[in-house]
């Protein structure tokens, strides 16, 4: 500063030169102030999203968000000033692992059912060992796989009764 980086002493009117310098400083200060405000807004938004995310994670711990939990989250979203898109992104991200787990469980159940249809129930040792490998590959819990096996057992018993 001043404009064109001309020394103040080379200006014919030094008052004009100093006015130009002052305007340049003012513009730079306003730009810095705007950048700081943007950073503050961004920090507040990130804090709001983090708070919302924490509650979503807590509610989604069982793999779903109930109607009441959803209403609580809706209220929190409004209080924090989050958009619907921001809230949906946080929810989707929190529920994604549960959806993937359910897909894997469904895949396991389909394969299990196909083996039972082909071989009958109870399954042979080779099929059980293969299913154990599949369970480990899909990272499924023993108790979830046991429920599928128990269903097959119940169906077999019902078929025998009929």
Chimera marker file (.cmm) of the C-alpha trace (Angstrom):
<marker_set name="trace">
<marker id="1" x="0.000" y="0.000" z="0.000" r="1" g="1" b="0" radius="0.5"/>
<marker id="2" x="-0.775" y="2.519" z="-1.229" r="1" g="1" b="0" radius="0.5"/>
<marker id="3" x="-2.111" y="1.296" z="-4.585" r="1" g="1" b="0" radius="0.5"/>
<marker id="4" x="0.427" y="0.116" z="-7.115" r="1" g="1" b="0" radius="0.5"/>
<marker id="5" x="2.938" y="-0.016" z="-4.218" r="1" g="1" b="0" radius="0.5"/>
<marker id="6" x="3.979" y="3.559" z="-4.966" r="1" g="1" b="0" radius="0.5"/>
<marker id="7" x="5.831" y="5.237" z="-2.128" r="1" g="1" b="0" radius="0.5"/>
<marker id="8" x="3.768" y="7.880" z="-0.364" r="1" g="1" b="0" radius="0.5"/>
<marker id="9" x="6.499" y="10.391" z="-1.063" r="1" g="1" b="0" radius="0.5"/>
<marker id="10" x="6.003" y="9.995" z="-4.821" r="1" g="1" b="0" radius="0.5"/>
<marker id="11" x="2.326" y="10.940" z="-4.642" r="1" g="1" b="0" radius="0.5"/>
<marker id="12" x="1.541" y="14.533" z="-5.525" r="1" g="1" b="0" radius="0.5"/>
<marker id="13" x="-1.127" y="14.619" z="-2.807" r="1" g="1" b="0" radius="0.5"/>
<marker id="14" x="0.147" y="12.842" z="0.330" r="1" g="1" b="0" radius="0.5"/>
<marker id="15" x="-3.253" y="13.066" z="2.023" r="1" g="1" b="0" radius="0.5"/>
<marker id="16" x="-4.679" y="11.032" z="-0.851" r="1" g="1" b="0" radius="0.5"/>
<marker id="17" x="-1.857" y="8.501" z="-0.439" r="1" g="1" b="0" radius="0.5"/>
<marker id="18" x="-2.461" y="8.140" z="3.303" r="1" g="1" b="0" radius="0.5"/>
<marker id="19" x="-6.216" y="7.859" z="2.695" r="1" g="1" b="0" radius="0.5"/>
<marker id="20" x="-5.476" y="5.082" z="0.227" r="1" g="1" b="0" radius="0.5"/>
<marker id="21" x="-3.256" y="3.332" z="2.807" r="1" g="1" b="0" radius="0.5"/>
<marker id="22" x="-5.952" y="3.681" z="5.482" r="1" g="1" b="0" radius="0.5"/>
<marker id="23" x="-8.597" y="2.256" z="3.138" r="1" g="1" b="0" radius="0.5"/>
<marker id="24" x="-6.303" y="-0.661" z="2.320" r="1" g="1" b="0" radius="0.5"/>
<marker id="25" x="-5.707" y="-1.366" z="6.008" r="1" g="1" b="0" radius="0.5"/>
<marker id="26" x="-9.450" y="-1.157" z="6.695" r="1" g="1" b="0" radius="0.5"/>
<marker id="27" x="-10.204" y="-3.600" z="3.854" r="1" g="1" b="0" radius="0.5"/>
<marker id="28" x="-7.545" y="-6.031" z="5.102" r="1" g="1" b="0" radius="0.5"/>
<marker id="29" x="-8.892" y="-5.784" z="8.652" r="1" g="1" b="0" radius="0.5"/>
<marker id="30" x="-12.445" y="-6.447" z="7.458" r="1" g="1" b="0" radius="0.5"/>
<marker id="31" x="-11.239" y="-9.447" z="5.477" r="1" g="1" b="0" radius="0.5"/>
<marker id="32" x="-9.440" y="-10.851" z="8.543" r="1" g="1" b="0" radius="0.5"/>
<marker id="33" x="-12.514" y="-10.202" z="10.681" r="1" g="1" b="0" radius="0.5"/>
<marker id="34" x="-14.690" y="-12.026" z="8.141" r="1" g="1" b="0" radius="0.5"/>
<marker id="35" x="-12.311" y="-14.977" z="8.037" r="1" g="1" b="0" radius="0.5"/>
<marker id="36" x="-12.305" y="-15.190" z="11.842" r="1" g="1" b="0" radius="0.5"/>
<marker id="37" x="-16.094" y="-15.071" z="11.926" r="1" g="1" b="0" radius="0.5"/>
<marker id="38" x="-16.241" y="-17.863" z="9.362" r="1" g="1" b="0" radius="0.5"/>
<marker id="39" x="-13.843" y="-19.950" z="11.464" r="1" g="1" b="0" radius="0.5"/>
<marker id="40" x="-15.973" y="-19.300" z="14.552" r="1" g="1" b="0" radius="0.5"/>
<marker id="41" x="-19.144" y="-20.285" z="12.706" r="1" g="1" b="0" radius="0.5"/>
<marker id="42" x="-17.432" y="-23.424" z="11.422" r="1" g="1" b="0" radius="0.5"/>
<marker id="43" x="-16.172" y="-24.313" z="14.915" r="1" g="1" b="0" radius="0.5"/>
<marker id="44" x="-19.673" y="-23.852" z="16.355" r="1" g="1" b="0" radius="0.5"/>
<marker id="45" x="-21.157" y="-25.997" z="13.576" r="1" g="1" b="0" radius="0.5"/>
<marker id="46" x="-18.580" y="-28.730" z="14.199" r="1" g="1" b="0" radius="0.5"/>
<marker id="47" x="-19.326" y="-28.640" z="17.935" r="1" g="1" b="0" radius="0.5"/>
<marker id="48" x="-23.067" y="-28.867" z="17.242" r="1" g="1" b="0" radius="0.5"/>
<marker id="49" x="-22.566" y="-31.808" z="14.890" r="1" g="1" b="0" radius="0.5"/>
<marker id="50" x="-20.338" y="-33.525" z="17.468" r="1" g="1" b="0" radius="0.5"/>
<marker id="51" x="-22.981" y="-33.094" z="20.185" r="1" g="1" b="0" radius="0.5"/>
<marker id="52" x="-25.701" y="-34.412" z="17.869" r="1" g="1" b="0" radius="0.5"/>
<marker id="53" x="-23.471" y="-37.310" z="16.772" r="1" g="1" b="0" radius="0.5"/>
<marker id="54" x="-22.821" y="-38.329" z="20.374" r="1" g="1" b="0" radius="0.5"/>
<marker id="55" x="-26.533" y="-38.636" z="21.131" r="1" g="1" b="0" radius="0.5"/>
<marker id="56" x="-27.215" y="-40.435" z="17.845" r="1" g="1" b="0" radius="0.5"/>
<marker id="57" x="-24.476" y="-42.965" z="18.686" r="1" g="1" b="0" radius="0.5"/>
<marker id="58" x="-25.991" y="-43.488" z="22.121" r="1" g="1" b="0" radius="0.5"/>
<marker id="59" x="-29.488" y="-44.026" z="20.701" r="1" g="1" b="0" radius="0.5"/>
<marker id="60" x="-28.259" y="-46.219" z="17.839" r="1" g="1" b="0" radius="0.5"/>
<marker id="61" x="-26.351" y="-48.594" z="20.133" r="1" g="1" b="0" radius="0.5"/>
<marker id="62" x="-29.069" y="-51.230" z="19.637" r="1" g="1" b="0" radius="0.5"/>
<marker id="63" x="-28.995" y="-50.862" z="15.858" r="1" g="1" b="0" radius="0.5"/>
<marker id="64" x="-32.025" y="-48.630" z="15.474" r="1" g="1" b="0" radius="0.5"/>
<marker id="65" x="-33.449" y="-45.306" z="16.572" r="1" g="1" b="0" radius="0.5"/>
<marker id="66" x="-36.917" y="-45.511" z="18.090" r="1" g="1" b="0" radius="0.5"/>
<marker id="67" x="-39.733" y="-43.044" z="17.432" r="1" g="1" b="0" radius="0.5"/>
<marker id="68" x="-39.203" y="-41.343" z="20.810" r="1" g="1" b="0" radius="0.5"/>
<marker id="69" x="-35.445" y="-41.158" z="20.284" r="1" g="1" b="0" radius="0.5"/>
<marker id="70" x="-36.095" y="-39.715" z="16.838" r="1" g="1" b="0" radius="0.5"/>
<marker id="71" x="-38.272" y="-36.987" z="18.337" r="1" g="1" b="0" radius="0.5"/>
<marker id="72" x="-35.562" y="-36.145" z="20.865" r="1" g="1" b="0" radius="0.5"/>
<marker id="73" x="-33.024" y="-35.936" z="18.060" r="1" g="1" b="0" radius="0.5"/>
<marker id="74" x="-35.347" y="-33.736" z="16.011" r="1" g="1" b="0" radius="0.5"/>
<marker id="75" x="-35.623" y="-31.325" z="18.947" r="1" g="1" b="0" radius="0.5"/>
<marker id="76" x="-31.848" y="-31.332" z="19.447" r="1" g="1" b="0" radius="0.5"/>
<marker id="77" x="-31.324" y="-30.738" z="15.729" r="1" g="1" b="0" radius="0.5"/>
<marker id="78" x="-33.498" y="-27.614" z="15.882" r="1" g="1" b="0" radius="0.5"/>
<marker id="79" x="-31.853" y="-26.379" z="19.067" r="1" g="1" b="0" radius="0.5"/>
<marker id="80" x="-28.379" y="-26.803" z="17.547" r="1" g="1" b="0" radius="0.5"/>
<marker id="81" x="-29.408" y="-25.250" z="14.228" r="1" g="1" b="0" radius="0.5"/>
<marker id="82" x="-28.488" y="-28.261" z="12.115" r="1" g="1" b="0" radius="0.5"/>
<marker id="83" x="-29.971" y="-28.714" z="8.660" r="1" g="1" b="0" radius="0.5"/>
<marker id="84" x="-31.952" y="-31.822" z="7.773" r="1" g="1" b="0" radius="0.5"/>
<marker id="85" x="-29.086" y="-32.902" z="5.517" r="1" g="1" b="0" radius="0.5"/>
<marker id="86" x="-26.504" y="-32.546" z="8.295" r="1" g="1" b="0" radius="0.5"/>
<marker id="87" x="-28.689" y="-34.522" z="10.713" r="1" g="1" b="0" radius="0.5"/>
<marker id="88" x="-29.403" y="-37.226" z="8.131" r="1" g="1" b="0" radius="0.5"/>
<marker id="89" x="-25.691" y="-37.572" z="7.337" r="1" g="1" b="0" radius="0.5"/>
<marker id="90" x="-24.857" y="-38.064" z="11.024" r="1" g="1" b="0" radius="0.5"/>
<marker id="91" x="-27.664" y="-40.608" z="11.477" r="1" g="1" b="0" radius="0.5"/>
<marker id="92" x="-26.754" y="-42.556" z="8.346" r="1" g="1" b="0" radius="0.5"/>
<marker id="93" x="-23.112" y="-42.695" z="9.348" r="1" g="1" b="0" radius="0.5"/>
<marker id="94" x="-23.989" y="-43.898" z="12.876" r="1" g="1" b="0" radius="0.5"/>
<marker id="95" x="-26.409" y="-46.572" z="11.628" r="1" g="1" b="0" radius="0.5"/>
<marker id="96" x="-24.257" y="-47.749" z="8.707" r="1" g="1" b="0" radius="0.5"/>
<marker id="97" x="-22.365" y="-50.465" z="10.643" r="1" g="1" b="0" radius="0.5"/>
<marker id="98" x="-25.653" y="-51.892" z="11.923" r="1" g="1" b="0" radius="0.5"/>
<marker id="99" x="-27.099" y="-51.986" z="8.421" r="1" g="1" b="0" radius="0.5"/>
<marker id="100" x="-24.004" y="-53.767" z="7.140" r="1" g="1" b="0" radius="0.5"/>
<marker id="101" x="-24.182" y="-56.234" z="10.028" r="1" g="1" b="0" radius="0.5"/>
<marker id="102" x="-27.840" y="-56.947" z="9.232" r="1" g="1" b="0" radius="0.5"/>
<marker id="103" x="-26.956" y="-57.490" z="5.554" r="1" g="1" b="0" radius="0.5"/>
<marker id="104" x="-24.256" y="-59.953" z="6.603" r="1" g="1" b="0" radius="0.5"/>
<marker id="105" x="-26.671" y="-61.737" z="8.940" r="1" g="1" b="0" radius="0.5"/>
<marker id="106" x="-29.246" y="-61.991" z="6.138" r="1" g="1" b="0" radius="0.5"/>
<marker id="107" x="-26.569" y="-63.370" z="3.807" r="1" g="1" b="0" radius="0.5"/>
<marker id="108" x="-25.618" y="-65.983" z="6.417" r="1" g="1" b="0" radius="0.5"/>
<marker id="109" x="-29.281" y="-66.940" z="6.896" r="1" g="1" b="0" radius="0.5"/>
<marker id="110" x="-29.794" y="-67.380" z="3.137" r="1" g="1" b="0" radius="0.5"/>
<marker id="111" x="-26.798" y="-69.689" z="2.868" r="1" g="1" b="0" radius="0.5"/>
<marker id="112" x="-27.822" y="-71.571" z="6.010" r="1" g="1" b="0" radius="0.5"/>
<marker id="113" x="-31.357" y="-72.026" z="4.660" r="1" g="1" b="0" radius="0.5"/>
<marker id="114" x="-30.045" y="-73.247" z="1.310" r="1" g="1" b="0" radius="0.5"/>
<marker id="115" x="-27.856" y="-75.826" z="3.048" r="1" g="1" b="0" radius="0.5"/>
<marker id="116" x="-30.778" y="-77.021" z="5.179" r="1" g="1" b="0" radius="0.5"/>
<marker id="117" x="-32.992" y="-77.272" z="2.084" r="1" g="1" b="0" radius="0.5"/>
<marker id="118" x="-30.326" y="-79.327" z="0.289" r="1" g="1" b="0" radius="0.5"/>
<marker id="119" x="-29.079" y="-81.500" z="3.173" r="1" g="1" b="0" radius="0.5"/>
<marker id="120" x="-31.819" y="-81.454" z="5.781" r="1" g="1" b="0" radius="0.5"/>
<marker id="121" x="-31.522" y="-80.529" z="9.422" r="1" g="1" b="0" radius="0.5"/>
<marker id="122" x="-29.397" y="-81.039" z="11.456" r="1" g="1" b="0" radius="0.5"/>
<marker id="123" x="-26.495" y="-80.207" z="9.188" r="1" g="1" b="0" radius="0.5"/>
<marker id="124" x="-23.419" y="-82.394" z="8.895" r="1" g="1" b="0" radius="0.5"/>
<marker id="125" x="-20.076" y="-81.524" z="10.465" r="1" g="1" b="0" radius="0.5"/>
<marker id="126" x="-18.576" y="-80.294" z="7.180" r="1" g="1" b="0" radius="0.5"/>
<marker id="127" x="-21.459" y="-77.881" z="6.610" r="1" g="1" b="0" radius="0.5"/>
<marker id="128" x="-21.266" y="-76.688" z="10.225" r="1" g="1" b="0" radius="0.5"/>
<marker id="129" x="-17.529" y="-76.044" z="9.826" r="1" g="1" b="0" radius="0.5"/>
<marker id="130" x="-18.156" y="-74.156" z="6.580" r="1" g="1" b="0" radius="0.5"/>
<marker id="131" x="-20.846" y="-72.069" z="8.239" r="1" g="1" b="0" radius="0.5"/>
<marker id="132" x="-18.453" y="-71.279" z="11.088" r="1" g="1" b="0" radius="0.5"/>
<marker id="133" x="-15.949" y="-69.981" z="8.516" r="1" g="1" b="0" radius="0.5"/>
<marker id="134" x="-18.701" y="-67.892" z="6.934" r="1" g="1" b="0" radius="0.5"/>
<marker id="135" x="-19.695" y="-66.546" z="10.336" r="1" g="1" b="0" radius="0.5"/>
<marker id="136" x="-16.124" y="-65.491" z="11.047" r="1" g="1" b="0" radius="0.5"/>
<marker id="137" x="-15.724" y="-63.968" z="7.598" r="1" g="1" b="0" radius="0.5"/>
<marker id="138" x="-18.930" y="-61.946" z="7.998" r="1" g="1" b="0" radius="0.5"/>
<marker id="139" x="-17.951" y="-61.061" z="11.608" r="1" g="1" b="0" radius="0.5"/>
<marker id="140" x="-21.216" y="-62.287" z="13.093" r="1" g="1" b="0" radius="0.5"/>
<marker id="141" x="-21.809" y="-62.882" z="16.777" r="1" g="1" b="0" radius="0.5"/>
<marker id="142" x="-22.332" y="-66.420" z="18.063" r="1" g="1" b="0" radius="0.5"/>
<marker id="143" x="-25.657" y="-65.486" z="19.668" r="1" g="1" b="0" radius="0.5"/>
<marker id="144" x="-27.050" y="-64.138" z="16.374" r="1" g="1" b="0" radius="0.5"/>
<marker id="145" x="-26.034" y="-67.260" z="14.483" r="1" g="1" b="0" radius="0.5"/>
<marker id="146" x="-27.485" y="-69.407" z="17.278" r="1" g="1" b="0" radius="0.5"/>
<marker id="147" x="-30.873" y="-67.738" z="16.783" r="1" g="1" b="0" radius="0.5"/>
<marker id="148" x="-30.880" y="-68.812" z="13.137" r="1" g="1" b="0" radius="0.5"/>
<marker id="149" x="-29.969" y="-72.363" z="14.125" r="1" g="1" b="0" radius="0.5"/>
<marker id="150" x="-32.697" y="-72.361" z="16.790" r="1" g="1" b="0" radius="0.5"/>
<marker id="151" x="-35.268" y="-71.264" z="14.203" r="1" g="1" b="0" radius="0.5"/>
<marker id="152" x="-34.326" y="-74.228" z="12.039" r="1" g="1" b="0" radius="0.5"/>
<marker id="153" x="-34.626" y="-76.541" z="15.052" r="1" g="1" b="0" radius="0.5"/>
<marker id="154" x="-38.098" y="-75.208" z="15.861" r="1" g="1" b="0" radius="0.5"/>
<marker id="155" x="-39.196" y="-75.578" z="12.238" r="1" g="1" b="0" radius="0.5"/>
<marker id="156" x="-37.971" y="-79.184" z="12.206" r="1" g="1" b="0" radius="0.5"/>
<marker id="157" x="-39.878" y="-79.957" z="15.411" r="1" g="1" b="0" radius="0.5"/>
<marker id="158" x="-43.042" y="-78.348" z="14.040" r="1" g="1" b="0" radius="0.5"/>
<marker id="159" x="-42.690" y="-80.350" z="10.828" r="1" g="1" b="0" radius="0.5"/>
<marker id="160" x="-42.328" y="-83.575" z="12.848" r="1" g="1" b="0" radius="0.5"/>
<marker id="161" x="-45.442" y="-82.752" z="14.860" r="1" g="1" b="0" radius="0.5"/>
<marker id="162" x="-47.469" y="-82.125" z="11.718" r="1" g="1" b="0" radius="0.5"/>
<link id1="1" id2="2" r="1" g="1" b="0" radius="0.2"/>
<link id1="2" id2="3" r="1" g="1" b="0" radius="0.2"/>
<link id1="3" id2="4" r="1" g="1" b="0" radius="0.2"/>
<link id1="4" id2="5" r="1" g="1" b="0" radius="0.2"/>
<link id1="5" id2="6" r="1" g="1" b="0" radius="0.2"/>
<link id1="6" id2="7" r="1" g="1" b="0" radius="0.2"/>
<link id1="7" id2="8" r="1" g="1" b="0" radius="0.2"/>
<link id1="8" id2="9" r="1" g="1" b="0" radius="0.2"/>
<link id1="9" id2="10" r="1" g="1" b="0" radius="0.2"/>
<link id1="10" id2="11" r="1" g="1" b="0" radius="0.2"/>
<link id1="11" id2="12" r="1" g="1" b="0" radius="0.2"/>
<link id1="12" id2="13" r="1" g="1" b="0" radius="0.2"/>
<link id1="13" id2="14" r="1" g="1" b="0" radius="0.2"/>
<link id1="14" id2="15" r="1" g="1" b="0" radius="0.2"/>
<link id1="15" id2="16" r="1" g="1" b="0" radius="0.2"/>
<link id1="16" id2="17" r="1" g="1" b="0" radius="0.2"/>
<link id1="17" id2="18" r="1" g="1" b="0" radius="0.2"/>
<link id1="18" id2="19" r="1" g="1" b="0" radius="0.2"/>
<link id1="19" id2="20" r="1" g="1" b="0" radius="0.2"/>
<link id1="20" id2="21" r="1" g="1" b="0" radius="0.2"/>
<link id1="21" id2="22" r="1" g="1" b="0" radius="0.2"/>
<link id1="22" id2="23" r="1" g="1" b="0" radius="0.2"/>
<link id1="23" id2="24" r="1" g="1" b="0" radius="0.2"/>
<link id1="24" id2="25" r="1" g="1" b="0" radius="0.2"/>
<link id1="25" id2="26" r="1" g="1" b="0" radius="0.2"/>
<link id1="26" id2="27" r="1" g="1" b="0" radius="0.2"/>
<link id1="27" id2="28" r="1" g="1" b="0" radius="0.2"/>
<link id1="28" id2="29" r="1" g="1" b="0" radius="0.2"/>
<link id1="29" id2="30" r="1" g="1" b="0" radius="0.2"/>
<link id1="30" id2="31" r="1" g="1" b="0" radius="0.2"/>
<link id1="31" id2="32" r="1" g="1" b="0" radius="0.2"/>
<link id1="32" id2="33" r="1" g="1" b="0" radius="0.2"/>
<link id1="33" id2="34" r="1" g="1" b="0" radius="0.2"/>
<link id1="34" id2="35" r="1" g="1" b="0" radius="0.2"/>
<link id1="35" id2="36" r="1" g="1" b="0" radius="0.2"/>
<link id1="36" id2="37" r="1" g="1" b="0" radius="0.2"/>
<link id1="37" id2="38" r="1" g="1" b="0" radius="0.2"/>
<link id1="38" id2="39" r="1" g="1" b="0" radius="0.2"/>
<link id1="39" id2="40" r="1" g="1" b="0" radius="0.2"/>
<link id1="40" id2="41" r="1" g="1" b="0" radius="0.2"/>
<link id1="41" id2="42" r="1" g="1" b="0" radius="0.2"/>
<link id1="42" id2="43" r="1" g="1" b="0" radius="0.2"/>
<link id1="43" id2="44" r="1" g="1" b="0" radius="0.2"/>
<link id1="44" id2="45" r="1" g="1" b="0" radius="0.2"/>
<link id1="45" id2="46" r="1" g="1" b="0" radius="0.2"/>
<link id1="46" id2="47" r="1" g="1" b="0" radius="0.2"/>
<link id1="47" id2="48" r="1" g="1" b="0" radius="0.2"/>
<link id1="48" id2="49" r="1" g="1" b="0" radius="0.2"/>
<link id1="49" id2="50" r="1" g="1" b="0" radius="0.2"/>
<link id1="50" id2="51" r="1" g="1" b="0" radius="0.2"/>
<link id1="51" id2="52" r="1" g="1" b="0" radius="0.2"/>
<link id1="52" id2="53" r="1" g="1" b="0" radius="0.2"/>
<link id1="53" id2="54" r="1" g="1" b="0" radius="0.2"/>
<link id1="54" id2="55" r="1" g="1" b="0" radius="0.2"/>
<link id1="55" id2="56" r="1" g="1" b="0" radius="0.2"/>
<link id1="56" id2="57" r="1" g="1" b="0" radius="0.2"/>
<link id1="57" id2="58" r="1" g="1" b="0" radius="0.2"/>
<link id1="58" id2="59" r="1" g="1" b="0" radius="0.2"/>
<link id1="59" id2="60" r="1" g="1" b="0" radius="0.2"/>
<link id1="60" id2="61" r="1" g="1" b="0" radius="0.2"/>
<link id1="61" id2="62" r="1" g="1" b="0" radius="0.2"/>
<link id1="62" id2="63" r="1" g="1" b="0" radius="0.2"/>
<link id1="63" id2="64" r="1" g="1" b="0" radius="0.2"/>
<link id1="64" id2="65" r="1" g="1" b="0" radius="0.2"/>
<link id1="65" id2="66" r="1" g="1" b="0" radius="0.2"/>
<link id1="66" id2="67" r="1" g="1" b="0" radius="0.2"/>
<link id1="67" id2="68" r="1" g="1" b="0" radius="0.2"/>
<link id1="68" id2="69" r="1" g="1" b="0" radius="0.2"/>
<link id1="69" id2="70" r="1" g="1" b="0" radius="0.2"/>
<link id1="70" id2="71" r="1" g="1" b="0" radius="0.2"/>
<link id1="71" id2="72" r="1" g="1" b="0" radius="0.2"/>
<link id1="72" id2="73" r="1" g="1" b="0" radius="0.2"/>
<link id1="73" id2="74" r="1" g="1" b="0" radius="0.2"/>
<link id1="74" id2="75" r="1" g="1" b="0" radius="0.2"/>
<link id1="75" id2="76" r="1" g="1" b="0" radius="0.2"/>
<link id1="76" id2="77" r="1" g="1" b="0" radius="0.2"/>
<link id1="77" id2="78" r="1" g="1" b="0" radius="0.2"/>
<link id1="78" id2="79" r="1" g="1" b="0" radius="0.2"/>
<link id1="79" id2="80" r="1" g="1" b="0" radius="0.2"/>
<link id1="80" id2="81" r="1" g="1" b="0" radius="0.2"/>
<link id1="81" id2="82" r="1" g="1" b="0" radius="0.2"/>
<link id1="82" id2="83" r="1" g="1" b="0" radius="0.2"/>
<link id1="83" id2="84" r="1" g="1" b="0" radius="0.2"/>
<link id1="84" id2="85" r="1" g="1" b="0" radius="0.2"/>
<link id1="85" id2="86" r="1" g="1" b="0" radius="0.2"/>
<link id1="86" id2="87" r="1" g="1" b="0" radius="0.2"/>
<link id1="87" id2="88" r="1" g="1" b="0" radius="0.2"/>
<link id1="88" id2="89" r="1" g="1" b="0" radius="0.2"/>
<link id1="89" id2="90" r="1" g="1" b="0" radius="0.2"/>
<link id1="90" id2="91" r="1" g="1" b="0" radius="0.2"/>
<link id1="91" id2="92" r="1" g="1" b="0" radius="0.2"/>
<link id1="92" id2="93" r="1" g="1" b="0" radius="0.2"/>
<link id1="93" id2="94" r="1" g="1" b="0" radius="0.2"/>
<link id1="94" id2="95" r="1" g="1" b="0" radius="0.2"/>
<link id1="95" id2="96" r="1" g="1" b="0" radius="0.2"/>
<link id1="96" id2="97" r="1" g="1" b="0" radius="0.2"/>
<link id1="97" id2="98" r="1" g="1" b="0" radius="0.2"/>
<link id1="98" id2="99" r="1" g="1" b="0" radius="0.2"/>
<link id1="99" id2="100" r="1" g="1" b="0" radius="0.2"/>
<link id1="100" id2="101" r="1" g="1" b="0" radius="0.2"/>
<link id1="101" id2="102" r="1" g="1" b="0" radius="0.2"/>
<link id1="102" id2="103" r="1" g="1" b="0" radius="0.2"/>
<link id1="103" id2="104" r="1" g="1" b="0" radius="0.2"/>
<link id1="104" id2="105" r="1" g="1" b="0" radius="0.2"/>
<link id1="105" id2="106" r="1" g="1" b="0" radius="0.2"/>
<link id1="106" id2="107" r="1" g="1" b="0" radius="0.2"/>
<link id1="107" id2="108" r="1" g="1" b="0" radius="0.2"/>
<link id1="108" id2="109" r="1" g="1" b="0" radius="0.2"/>
<link id1="109" id2="110" r="1" g="1" b="0" radius="0.2"/>
<link id1="110" id2="111" r="1" g="1" b="0" radius="0.2"/>
<link id1="111" id2="112" r="1" g="1" b="0" radius="0.2"/>
<link id1="112" id2="113" r="1" g="1" b="0" radius="0.2"/>
<link id1="113" id2="114" r="1" g="1" b="0" radius="0.2"/>
<link id1="114" id2="115" r="1" g="1" b="0" radius="0.2"/>
<link id1="115" id2="116" r="1" g="1" b="0" radius="0.2"/>
<link id1="116" id2="117" r="1" g="1" b="0" radius="0.2"/>
<link id1="117" id2="118" r="1" g="1" b="0" radius="0.2"/>
<link id1="118" id2="119" r="1" g="1" b="0" radius="0.2"/>
<link id1="119" id2="120" r="1" g="1" b="0" radius="0.2"/>
<link id1="120" id2="121" r="1" g="1" b="0" radius="0.2"/>
<link id1="121" id2="122" r="1" g="1" b="0" radius="0.2"/>
<link id1="122" id2="123" r="1" g="1" b="0" radius="0.2"/>
<link id1="123" id2="124" r="1" g="1" b="0" radius="0.2"/>
<link id1="124" id2="125" r="1" g="1" b="0" radius="0.2"/>
<link id1="125" id2="126" r="1" g="1" b="0" radius="0.2"/>
<link id1="126" id2="127" r="1" g="1" b="0" radius="0.2"/>
<link id1="127" id2="128" r="1" g="1" b="0" radius="0.2"/>
<link id1="128" id2="129" r="1" g="1" b="0" radius="0.2"/>
<link id1="129" id2="130" r="1" g="1" b="0" radius="0.2"/>
<link id1="130" id2="131" r="1" g="1" b="0" radius="0.2"/>
<link id1="131" id2="132" r="1" g="1" b="0" radius="0.2"/>
<link id1="132" id2="133" r="1" g="1" b="0" radius="0.2"/>
<link id1="133" id2="134" r="1" g="1" b="0" radius="0.2"/>
<link id1="134" id2="135" r="1" g="1" b="0" radius="0.2"/>
<link id1="135" id2="136" r="1" g="1" b="0" radius="0.2"/>
<link id1="136" id2="137" r="1" g="1" b="0" radius="0.2"/>
<link id1="137" id2="138" r="1" g="1" b="0" radius="0.2"/>
<link id1="138" id2="139" r="1" g="1" b="0" radius="0.2"/>
<link id1="139" id2="140" r="1" g="1" b="0" radius="0.2"/>
<link id1="140" id2="141" r="1" g="1" b="0" radius="0.2"/>
<link id1="141" id2="142" r="1" g="1" b="0" radius="0.2"/>
<link id1="142" id2="143" r="1" g="1" b="0" radius="0.2"/>
<link id1="143" id2="144" r="1" g="1" b="0" radius="0.2"/>
<link id1="144" id2="145" r="1" g="1" b="0" radius="0.2"/>
<link id1="145" id2="146" r="1" g="1" b="0" radius="0.2"/>
<link id1="146" id2="147" r="1" g="1" b="0" radius="0.2"/>
<link id1="147" id2="148" r="1" g="1" b="0" radius="0.2"/>
<link id1="148" id2="149" r="1" g="1" b="0" radius="0.2"/>
<link id1="149" id2="150" r="1" g="1" b="0" radius="0.2"/>
<link id1="150" id2="151" r="1" g="1" b="0" radius="0.2"/>
<link id1="151" id2="152" r="1" g="1" b="0" radius="0.2"/>
<link id1="152" id2="153" r="1" g="1" b="0" radius="0.2"/>
<link id1="153" id2="154" r="1" g="1" b="0" radius="0.2"/>
<link id1="154" id2="155" r="1" g="1" b="0" radius="0.2"/>
<link id1="155" id2="156" r="1" g="1" b="0" radius="0.2"/>
<link id1="156" id2="157" r="1" g="1" b="0" radius="0.2"/>
<link id1="157" id2="158" r="1" g="1" b="0" radius="0.2"/>
<link id1="158" id2="159" r="1" g="1" b="0" radius="0.2"/>
<link id1="159" id2="160" r="1" g="1" b="0" radius="0.2"/>
<link id1="160" id2="161" r="1" g="1" b="0" radius="0.2"/>
<link id1="161" id2="162" r="1" g="1" b="0" radius="0.2"/>
</marker_set>
